[in-house]
Amino acid sequence: MTLRDGKPARIACQKKKEVKGEVIWQAGPWRSSGDWWQNEPWARDEWDIALQIESGIVLYRLVHDLLSGRWHLEGTYD
């Protein structure tokens, strides 16, 4: 994940399916958290992003885990 002004600018992910490219649009972040009263709290920022690929534009939900600092793709929009 490459950031520009604190926002997602470029992504490269090679899990099940390779996802990479320049972020051409983003919305967010939407911050959420929970279980802060438990032993394993969570906190994250969620972004909707668009990537331009050969076949068109693809929309993804991107999540930044604020406790671990890790980024992951949570899903794609149809």
N, C-alpha and C positions, 0 to 999 in steps of 0.2 A: 504494500500500500504506500503510495506516495501522496503526501498532503501538500496543498498550496493554500496559504492563508488559513490553516486549520481545517480545511475542507478536503474531501477525497478528490484527487486529481487524476490518478492513474492506478490501475489495479492489475495484479498478476496472481492468479490462483490456479494451481494444478492438482486439484483433488480428483474427483470423479470425472469431471469434464473441465478442460482448460478454459479459463475465463481470463481475458486480458484486454487491455486497451485504455484509451483516454476516456475519462469521465466527461461527457458532453453536457450533462445536466445533473443537478442534485437538489434534493429537498431535505431539510432537517438541520440539525439533529433533533430527535425527540428523545428526551432522557427518561429512563424508567429505572426503578430499583425495587427491591423487595427482600424479604427475609432478613432485614437488618437486625431483627431481634433474635435470630437464630445463630448457629455457629457458622453457617455458610451463606452470608448475604450475597446479593448480586446487584450490579449497577451497570447500565449500558446506555450508549447512544445509538439510535437507529437512524439510518439514512436511506432514502430511496435514491437510486442513481440510474442513469442511462448511459449505455455504452454503444458506440457505433461499431457494428461488425459487418462483414461482407454481405450478409443476407438482410441487413436492416438495423433497426435500433432495438436493443433489449433492455428491459427494466429489471433491476434487482433490488432486493432489500439487503443492505449492508449493516453489520452490527459491530460496534467497537466495545469490547468488554473493558470497562473502566478500571476494574480491579486487577486484571492480568495485563492489560495493554494490548491484547490480541484483537485482530480483526477477523471476521468471517462472513461469508455470504450465507444468509439465512434462507433465501428463496428467490424465485423469479416470478414476474407477473406474466400472465397469459395475454 
